[in-house]
């Protein structure tokens, strides 16, 4: 198969590209960075260097492909995250329509079923809806849960304050996932001609307190705890750290939806048949390496 991967060689793109090349597929990886070309080619894939903002580039790159993996790369510097997602989603729609691709696997997020209250995830909700309107295209929206690597955001807080804290955690049941497990599911889906509209992906499920205990053991800090802040406390802390106001609002809303359970309510109705292979204890080793660096 001729398969196109967006997202360059990121946390998901690199293992996904490796897997598909090993299975004998012709893989093209889109990257906005010319310096990534050699790394892409070293994996046995073709590099397409250009911007997701360029519809003509996307259309030309998609031409002749059997399947496409779409994602919207994070852009936390944009003044309007939802508008950014909408713009890239619209570019995908136009290029897919013009190129005639019939199989799409889209990286979305859990919580994308909700039309309000999820902060940055609202962009994923919009992109899903746009893609689902494409006629005669088999689309699977992958909805991974909370990425383990988001926990790296707590490294400085643990070092300086001795605890983890945000407006979720504590007794909340957290669904967590590793990019390698996402890539494995994406690879399987890209090779199918039929689609399942939504697939949830998760690797492990623990409470915030359990996460703190596992990380505390890994970093040798037995008194580590995960404190749940109020929304206002979380907002104030992010503002004091210099985070832009629009991003603060989005992150507070996202955390509140995790804390309330709204983010996972559709997941609980349609859980994955199997969990991924990378467990919290596996990630904790990587976390400890970063913490002790």
C-alpha positions, 0 to 999 in steps of 0.5 A: 500500500501507498500510505501517507503519514502526517505529523513528521517523526513525532512520538507517534509518527516515528514508530508508526512509520517504522512499523509500516515500512517493516510490513513492506508498505511504501510510506511518505512522511510529511514534515515542515522541517527540511532537516527531518528529510534524512531521518525520514529516509533512513527509516526507509520512507519518502520525505515530503517537505511542506506545510499543512497550511498549503492545500496544493502541497497536500493535494499533490502529496496525497495523490495516488495514496491508498491510505492517510494518517491525519493529525493536527500537530500541537501549536500552543503559540497560536492565539486561537487553538480551535481556529487553528485546528479548524483551518488544518482540518479544512485543508485536509478536507479539501486535499482529500477531496481533490486527491481521491483518497478513500481510507483515512485514519485520524488522530483525535482524542478522548473527549472529542464527542463533546461540543463544549467544556473540553478546552483544547480538545474542541479542535479535535471535535471539530476536525472529526465532524469535518472528516465525517462529512466526506462522502465515500471515504472510510474514516476511523477516528482514533481517540487516545486518552491522556498521554503519559508524557503529559506527566513530564509537566510536573517535573519542575513542580515536584523538584521545587514544591515536592508535590504534583498539583492541578485541577484533576488527579487525586482520586480521579480515575485517569486513562493513560496511553503511550504513543507506541500503543497508539502507533500500533493501533494506527498501523493496523487500521491503515491496512484495513479497507473497512472502517470503525468510526471511533476507536479508543486507545489506552494503556493503563488506568490509575487514580492520581494517587496511584500515579503519584505512588508509582512515580514516587517509587521510581524517583526515590521520593516516597512522600510524593502526593498528587493534590487537586487544586480548584479551577481558580488555583490552577488558573492562577498558577498557570498565569504566574508561570507566564502562560498565555490567557487563552491557553490557560482558559483551555487547560483549566477547562480540559482539567475540569472535564477530566476531574468531572469525568465528562472526558471519559463518559463516552469511553466508558460506554465504548472501551477498547477490547484490549489495553496497550502494552506500555504500563505506568511502571514502564513509563515511570522509568522514563520519567525518572530518567528525565527527573534525575537528568 
